[in-house]
Amino acid sequence: MEAILVLISSWMGARLKQDSSPEDLWQETLCMAWRDRTQHEWRDVSHYRRWVLGIARNRVREAVKHSGAQKRGGGKKPELLSVLAEACGEDASVSGLLPPNSETPSRMAHLADRARQMESSLETLPPEYRDALRLRIFEQLPLKEVAEELEVSLATAKKRVYLGAELYRSALREALSHVPGARRSEE
């Protein structure tokens, strides 16, 4: 999940990041994918991922076109869950107001924090490694397509992905060592 947030964030410009978040665009992407699921022909996970990432790219393009427009709610302040819980009574919990298996705000905050750590670690890499890793690991393109996209030989693409992964792993390990409660096994 964090990798997808990093990828979406890399497609967003600075202005769009002021108006929206990668998490918002990802949620819109998932809603559209669900809505259009009958139009997608299942082949394999890689094909499905490309289809969903295509939707995400289109969501980013649409968001750029409409950036600066009035946000949802027409400027009305949203209700806080804590206020809703108080209205439901003393014994009600905020999590009891959420649909089953939903993402909680704290879980989303944790994922967003991890995505920021992943993104900042990726940005520390030299461009040739960063681009190769973004295509191979985050977009999950086959090495042959990475080589074609970067206009390099297959051997060069493999080398950039391998060396980039080593640098990225080290940078991410360092970044996550400063995050309380981060599990290094998820790197």
N, C-alpha and C positions, 0 to 999 in steps of 0.2 A: 504494500500500500504506500509506504513512504517513497519508494522509487517512482511511483506514478506521480505523486505530488511534486517530487523534484523535477520530473520531466515536464509537467504542466507549467511549473514555475519558470522553467527555462524558456518556454514559449511566450511567456507574458513579458511585456515591457514594463518599465518603471511606472509609467502612468497608470496602466491597468492594475498593477499591484497595489496602487493607492485606493482604487475603487473596488477591488475584488480580491479574493484569495484563491489559491489553487484548490483548497477544499471545496469552496462553493462551485467552482467550475467542474470539479470531479463529480460532485453530487448531481449537477445538471446533466453531465455526461451519462451517469448511471441511469438517471430517469429516462433520458432519450433512448439509451440502449434497450431498456426494458420496454419502452413504448414500441420500438421498431424491431423487437426480437424476431418477429415472424418473417421479416425481410432478410434476415441473415441466414445463410446456409452453413450449418456446422461442418467443419472439416477437421480442425484440430485446434489446440489451445493457441498456437502461434497465429493462426489465421484469425481467430476470434479476438485476440489481443490487438492485432493490427486494426481490425474493424472498430473496436472500442476506442483505440487511440486516435483513429481518424475522426470519430465523433468528438473526442476531446479537442483535437486541433480546430475543428469547426466551431466548437463552443468558444475557444479562445478568440478566433477571428470575429465571431459575432460580438463577443464582449468588448473587443477593441472598437468595433464599429459603434457600439452603444455606450462606450465608457463616458462617464460624466452625466449620463441620464439619471433621473431620479430613482433611487433605490426602492426595493419592495417596501410596501407599507405606506407609501406616500409621505414619508417623513415622520410617521407616528412612531413613538418609542415602543419597542417590543415589551411584552410582559416578561418579567423575570420568573423563572421556575420556582424560586423560593417564595414569591408572592402567591403563586398559584397553589403551592403546597399549603401555605398558611390558610388560604381560603377553603381548602378541602378538609381542614381539621388538624388537630394536634398529632394524631397518630399517622397521618399521611406522610409518605416520603416523596422526595422529588423523583427518585427513580421509579416510584410507583405510577407516576404520571406519564412515563415514557412508554412507547410501544415495546413489546417483548423483543429482545435481542437487538435493540437499537444502540447506536453509538452514543455514549454519554459525552457531555462536554469535556470532562477530564480526560477521557480516552482520546478524543479528537485533539485536545491540546497536546497530549503526549505525542501523538502521531505527527502533529504539525511541528513540534519541537525536534523530533527525530528527523523529519524531512528537511528542516533547516540545517541540521548538523550534516546530513548527507549532502545537501546542496553546497554548503560552504566547503566541505571536504573536497567535493568534485571541482569546485572553482579554484582550488589551490594547485591543481594539476596543470602542466603545460598544455596548450590548446590541442596539440596533435593526440595526446593521450586522452584528454577530456572528451574530445569529439568521438574518438573510437569507443570509449567506454559508454558514452551516452547512447550511441547507436546499438552496441552489442548488449550491454547489460540492462539499460533502462528501456530501450525500445525493443530489445530482444531480436534484433535482426541477425540472420545467419552471417558468418564471417565473410562469405562471398559477397553478400550485399553491403556489408560494412566497407569492404575493399572498393566496391563499385561506387558507393556514395562518397568515399574519401578520395576516389581516383588514385588509388595506390595498388600495389600488387597484393595478392592474398598473403604472402609471407610478411609483408610490411604491416598489413592489418593485424595479423596474428600477434606480431611482436608488439605493436602499439597497445593492443588489448591486454596482453600478458603483463607488460611493464606498467601500463596504466593501472591495472588491477592491483599490482603490488604497491604502487604509490598511494592509490586510493584507500586500500586496506589500512595502510599505516596512518594516513591522515584521518580516516574515520575512527580508527582505534583511539587516536589522540583526542579527537573531538569528543567522543563518547565517554572518555575517561573523566571528563569534567561535568557530565550530566548525571545528577543523582538518580539512582535506580535504573540506569541504562544497562541492558543485558548485552554483553559483548558477543554472545553466541548468535545473535541475529544479524551480525555483520555479513 
